[in-house]
Amino acid sequence: MHKVTHFRLEASPSIPEALERLDELANDLFYSWNHGVRGLFARIDLPLWQKVEHNPKLFLRRVAQERLDEASEDRAFLSEYRRVLGSYDAYLESEPGPEVAERLDPETSLVAYFCAEFGFHESFPIYSGGLGILAGDHCKAASDLGLPFVAVGLLYQQGYFIQSIDPKGHQVARYKSHASDELPITPVEKDGELLKVSVPFPGRSVVARVWEARVGHIRLYLLDTHTDENSHEDQELTLQLYGGDESTRISQEMLLGIGGTRVLEALNLKPTVWHINEGHAAFQILERCRQAMAGGLDFESALEAVAAATLFTTHTPVPAGHDVFTRELMNHALGTYLEESGLDFAKVFGLGSKTEGDTFNMTSLGLRGSRFHNGVSRIHGTVASVMEGDIWPQIPADENPIGYITNGVHVPTFLAPEWSSLFDIQTPAWKSELRNPEFWSFVDGIPDYHYWSVHKALKQQMGEYVVERLGYQHARNGTGHSVTDRMTRQLVSPDKDTLVIGFARRFATYKRATLIFSDLERLERILTDPERPVVLVFAGKAHPKDDPGQHLIKVIHDLSMHPALIGHIILLEDYDQAMARRLVSGVDVWLNTPEYPKEASGTSGEKAAINGALNLSVLDGWWGEGYDGQNGWAITPRDTGLDPEFRNEEEARDLLDLLEFEIVPLYYDRASQGYSKGWVERSKNSMKSIMPRFNAQRMVMDYVERYYRPASDQGKKMVAQDGAVASELAGWKQRIREAWPGVSLRVQGCVESRCSFDETVELRVEAELNGLTADDVRVECLVNPECTGSHESSGPDHFLLEQVEQREGVTVFAARIPPPYPGLQTLKLRMYPFSDSLSHPLEMGAMLWV
């Protein structure tokens, strides 16, 4: 047989003048959250729209000329086209609200947001999962709010892998290259030439092209090494997301942190706040120190100036989620850069060193190179404070500078358009009330039958989507049509309304995807009850190097093909945003069973909840704050000190108990109306309680209030007068570090053990300050109630002790304090270094207790 060479030819149409702004819409990621824009392209040629995976830029290159011409003469289409353009133009012309403008003046403030991945839409595959989707939602909400905001990332030619599942249940990873002209990006030019930046690498410089993506009001800049100036190996540095070895990873992170900072400098953008979203981008701290040192500051002063304007967000309590590099790799990868920058390797390595070994941790660099830090839920903030406590060794974990802001989801992206239309009818102002919990009580007024009809329509769409995806999957694997029909019969049966439970997320072992199968005999009985059947739909990817995660996929696949369970367990391949939107809006229950406390936040359950689905989840991550007893179901995690196998057994029993005795009976408790009024009530509770508290606008405004504004103010203070305050603070800190090992604190005399409630108690302590002065420290008394009775306490009361005496080598501090609580209470005395120039009063990590 002769070999035949296939040559590809793409005949692109000309966009009619009447539709000329379709190209503008295709090049603004506004389409990723606006159903109207995407609907225009789908209306022109739905099969092609689906074939190009909802990519409007690629669509316009491949659509038939006649389809465009027909659309340009279709009065109904033109009317919708003008309506969408009107909405788009109004969005771009909108000004930031006063709550933003009062906190971040667009004329003097700019937030720079760095992340290794951004998940805006399935047509722009430079994301892998939760971190990227969160970053995309953050950018979208920043655009909605009109923040002065710019984002920086990497442009991956192949992105993350495309997943298929073979006939035996094995995950198969393949990669697809995406040409830049297929993506919603344009090359950045400066002075009439393409903008490129270079980063020093061992023995060479690596050059990166710069691309711009429009995201409504804001811009995302992406670096790409696929350019002729680089060797083949360096061109592939931006080939894959989370691909390659440690050398590839550190090289990508140098490009992101160092190169990304140089991009903003080349564009003459001057951020006043720098947000490092996870440790991958933390090398920006070194580049910004280099810039400050070029302006005349020494390293320590430069670090203070840089850190004061920097927020670092950590996203995972799982150690494997933190990048750790050996000293040898750090020395090799950064050696040339440090030498050219005048940065000392020992000092740089000290910023990332961990106490347990001779390694460099990017999270430690992020924390030491910033003065504002947060986890991504209340529980995670607590866990991160303990996990990273060695950064502030003498500070109690619950007081160290790591705070939290709970993640939220971008409502316009993930709320089904059918719900949006219903809300428009009920109360057209709902989009401007996303952060107003009281407003959302209007959901109770939606007639139950109308509410349930919307959910049923979405569920039907999801069922049709699952049948289509599963049919393609089975056809490729050679699975018979009869198997596909049996597997999907519960989903599409017109005379049934089967309870559907969704589980879709990354298949990491700590997420315990198979916990529900712990008692298979019992689960089979629940799922296959002919009167009250249940379907489980699973989807998700495991990292190609994560063998245990891939084993979970095989276990679920094998169970889905088991004769007794077929039709009750479905496993879909290649989970992406398009599938996510279908599942979160169509399932009845969203299942999440992480091993506590390893779920930093999780947002898929939030996406399901705003669409009325009910969460069935371990009380971890965001659900620890979201669950109120009436908006879903909670699995209480067992004590982490217990045997892991025992914990799994007990939590699995809770899960099956809830399923068998509460969830299934409530769903099928239907009267003549054909749906469960109790279920609808709980579903409404889910929607109205989660929508205003866990959306991305609320999240971003929390960042503005708690971190962006303080960091902006602090950063400006540090760099004023050529960095005078930063230099003064660096010198003060050095003096504290040298003196602190010789500082001591003790009680003078004795502390009274009894008094009347209306009396005061005198406290006196003696401090040996080892050359420091009373102005360098703060002495406090903390009072906690031991038995509050009816009196509530939100934490200890703080009383400041003042200097009252100074004699040779000893400084006496004293105060008279009224007992803040009735009855028995505990007094604790402590001292720590303090300066008004600090961003956080305990950032030095030094503290002494009596």
Secondary structure, 3 states (H helix, E strand, C coil): CCCCCCCCCCCCCCCCHHHCCHHHHHCEHHHHCCHHHHHHHHHHCHHHHHHCCCCHHHHHHHCCHHHHHHHHCCHHHHHHHHHHHHHHHHHHHCCCCHHHHCCCCCCCCCEEEECCCECCCCCCCECCCHHHHHHHHHHHHHHHHCCCEEEEEECCCCECCEEEECCCCCEEEECCCCCHHHCCCEECEECCEECEEEEEECCEEEEEEEEEEEECCEEEEEEECCCCCCCHHHHHHHCECCCCCHHHHHHHHHHHHHHHHHHHHHCCCCCCEEEEECHHHCCHHHHHHHHHHHCCCCHHHHHHHHHHCEEEECCCCCHHHCCEEEHHHHHHHHHHHHHHHCCCHHHHHHHHEECCEEEEEHHHHHHHCCCEEEECCHHHHHHHHHHCHHHCCCCCHHHCCEEECCCCECHHHHCCHHHHHHHHHHCHHHHHHCCCHHHHHHHHHCCHHHHHHHHHHHHHHHHHHHHHHHHHHHHHHCCCHHHHHHHHHHHHCCCCCCEEEEEECCCCHHHCCCHHHCCHHHHHHHHCCCCCCEEEEEECCCCCCCHHHHHHHHHHHHHHCCCCCECCEEEECCCCHHHHHHHHHHCCEEEECCCCCCCCCCCHHHHHHHCCCEEEEECCCCHHHHCCCCCEEEECCCCCCCCHHHHHHHHHHHHHHHHHHHHHHHHCCCCCCCCCHHHHHHHHHHHHHHCCCCEHHHHHHHHHHHHHHHHHHHHHHHHHHHHHHHHHHHHHHHHHHHHHHHCEEEECCCCCCCCCCCCCEEEEEEEECCCCCHHHEEEEEEEEECCCCCCCCCCCEEEEEEEEEEECCEEEEEEEECCCCCCCEEEEEEEEECCCCCCCCCCCCCCEEC
